[in-house]
Amino acid sequence: MPLAQATGTHLEAIHENIAEIQRTISTLEYLSSGTLLKRTKMCGNPRCRCHADRDARHGPYYEWGYLKGGKLRHRMLSPKQAELMRLAIANQRKVKKLLKVWEAQTVRLIELNAPE
Protein backbone atom coordinates (compact mmCIF):
# COMPACT_ATOMS: atom_id res chain seq x y z
CA MET A 1 0.00 0.00 0.00
CA PRO A 2 1.48 3.39 -0.95
CA LEU A 3 2.38 5.77 1.89
CA ALA A 4 -0.28 8.36 0.93
CA GLN A 5 -2.96 5.67 0.94
CA ALA A 6 -1.75 4.30 4.29
CA THR A 7 -1.79 7.81 5.75
CA GLY A 8 -5.34 8.32 4.46
CA THR A 9 -6.41 5.08 6.12
CA HIS A 10 -4.82 6.18 9.40
CA LEU A 11 -6.55 9.56 9.17
CA GLU A 12 -9.93 7.90 8.65
CA ALA A 13 -9.34 5.60 11.62
CA ILE A 14 -8.35 8.51 13.85
CA HIS A 15 -11.39 10.56 12.78
CA GLU A 16 -13.64 7.56 13.46
CA ASN A 17 -12.07 7.06 16.92
CA ILE A 18 -12.65 10.72 17.78
CA ALA A 19 -16.23 10.55 16.48
CA GLU A 20 -16.88 7.47 18.64
CA ILE A 21 -15.53 9.28 21.70
CA GLN A 22 -17.79 12.25 20.94
CA ARG A 23 -20.82 9.96 20.53
CA THR A 24 -20.07 8.21 23.80
CA ILE A 25 -19.69 11.47 25.72
CA SER A 26 -22.87 12.91 24.20
CA THR A 27 -24.94 10.02 25.61
CA LEU A 28 -24.01 10.75 29.23
CA GLU A 29 -26.62 12.61 31.24
CA TYR A 30 -25.07 12.67 34.72
CA LEU A 31 -21.52 13.89 35.31
CA SER A 32 -19.88 14.88 38.58
CA SER A 33 -16.56 14.87 40.34
CA GLY A 34 -16.14 13.97 43.98
CA THR A 35 -16.36 10.98 46.26
CA LEU A 36 -19.41 9.18 47.57
CA LEU A 37 -19.25 7.73 51.08
CA LYS A 38 -21.66 5.31 52.71
CA ARG A 39 -21.58 5.70 56.48
CA THR A 40 -23.21 4.30 59.55
CA LYS A 41 -23.22 6.26 62.81
CA MET A 42 -23.61 5.93 66.54
CA CYS A 43 -26.22 8.13 68.14
CA GLY A 44 -25.86 10.22 71.27
CA ASN A 45 -27.86 7.84 73.47
CA PRO A 46 -25.31 5.78 75.45
CA ARG A 47 -27.95 3.09 76.16
CA CYS A 48 -28.71 2.56 72.45
CA ARG A 49 -27.57 -0.78 71.09
CA CYS A 50 -25.58 1.02 68.38
CA HIS A 51 -22.84 1.61 70.99
CA ALA A 52 -22.40 -2.06 71.79
CA ASP A 53 -23.15 -3.65 68.40
CA ARG A 54 -21.34 -2.35 65.32
CA ASP A 55 -23.98 -3.95 63.04
CA ALA A 56 -26.74 -2.02 64.86
CA ARG A 57 -25.39 1.42 63.98
CA HIS A 58 -27.78 3.89 62.40
CA GLY A 59 -27.83 4.41 58.65
CA PRO A 60 -26.60 3.98 56.08
CA TYR A 61 -26.16 7.65 55.33
CA TYR A 62 -24.69 8.83 52.05
CA GLU A 63 -22.25 11.72 51.92
CA TRP A 64 -20.86 13.32 48.78
CA GLY A 65 -17.50 15.06 49.09
CA TYR A 66 -16.44 17.52 46.38
CA LEU A 67 -14.22 20.55 45.81
CA LYS A 68 -15.84 23.96 45.36
CA GLY A 69 -13.76 27.11 45.16
CA GLY A 70 -10.70 25.17 46.28
CA LYS A 71 -12.42 23.99 49.46
CA LEU A 72 -13.64 20.51 50.30
CA ARG A 73 -17.42 20.45 50.76
CA HIS A 74 -19.71 17.70 51.99
CA ARG A 75 -23.38 17.14 51.33
CA MET A 76 -25.76 14.49 52.60
CA LEU A 77 -27.73 12.63 49.92
CA SER A 78 -30.80 10.43 49.92
CA PRO A 79 -30.35 6.82 48.77
CA LYS A 80 -31.82 7.68 45.33
CA GLN A 81 -29.57 10.74 45.01
CA ALA A 82 -26.59 8.60 46.04
CA GLU A 83 -27.41 6.07 43.33
CA LEU A 84 -27.46 8.82 40.69
CA MET A 85 -24.32 10.44 42.12
CA ARG A 86 -22.50 7.09 41.94
CA LEU A 87 -23.39 6.96 38.24
CA ALA A 88 -22.33 10.61 37.73
CA ILE A 89 -18.94 10.02 39.37
CA ALA A 90 -18.36 6.88 37.30
CA ASN A 91 -19.27 8.84 34.16
CA GLN A 92 -16.82 11.60 35.13
CA ARG A 93 -14.01 9.05 35.40
CA LYS A 94 -15.00 7.53 32.07
CA VAL A 95 -14.99 10.96 30.37
CA LYS A 96 -11.51 11.71 31.77
CA LYS A 97 -10.19 8.49 30.24
CA LEU A 98 -11.91 9.21 26.92
CA LEU A 99 -10.45 12.73 26.84
CA LYS A 100 -6.95 11.33 27.31
CA VAL A 101 -7.51 9.01 24.34
CA TRP A 102 -8.93 11.93 22.32
CA GLU A 103 -5.86 14.00 23.18
CA ALA A 104 -3.53 11.22 22.01
CA GLN A 105 -5.53 10.85 18.80
CA THR A 106 -5.30 14.61 18.24
CA VAL A 107 -1.51 14.54 18.56
CA ARG A 108 -1.36 11.70 16.02
CA LEU A 109 -3.74 13.58 13.72
CA ILE A 110 -1.53 16.69 13.87
CA GLU A 111 1.56 14.59 13.12
CA LEU A 112 -0.12 13.06 10.06
CA ASN A 113 -1.58 16.35 8.78
CA ALA A 114 1.53 18.45 9.29
CA PRO A 115 4.64 16.26 9.19
CA GLU A 116 7.95 17.95 9.95
Secondary structure as UniProt FT lines:
FT   HELIX           3..26
FT   STRAND          35..41
FT   TURN            46..47
FT   HELIX           49..51
FT   HELIX           54..56
FT   STRAND          58..68
FT   TURN            69..70
FT   STRAND          71..77
FT   HELIX           79..113
//
